[in-house]
Amino acid sequence: MHDTVWFELNGIPSVFVSTTAFLDTAIKQSMALGLPETNWVLLEHPYSFNSDEEVEAKALGAFDAIVAALTAYVPTTQHE
């Protein structure tokens, strides 16, 4: 989340990709870092027990959502 916020505040489109298990923590971090309107793409948790093929399939399944989040980018003004 720190990187996503840093990129956004510096005018570089970004999207936060995480699993659903970390959503609450990510929301709190983005708010604390001053950017509650961060773009999100959430994947079903867990990943640790998935095969390489399953992880690849999930990543490919998220690709369109990631592209959509990046291309719908609205510049964020620098927070002081």
Buried (B, 14 or more C-beta within 10 A) or exposed (E): BEEBBEBBBEEEBBBBBBBEEBBEEBBEBBEEBEBEEBBBBBBEEEEEEEEEEEEEEBEEEBEEBBEEBEEEBEEBEEEE
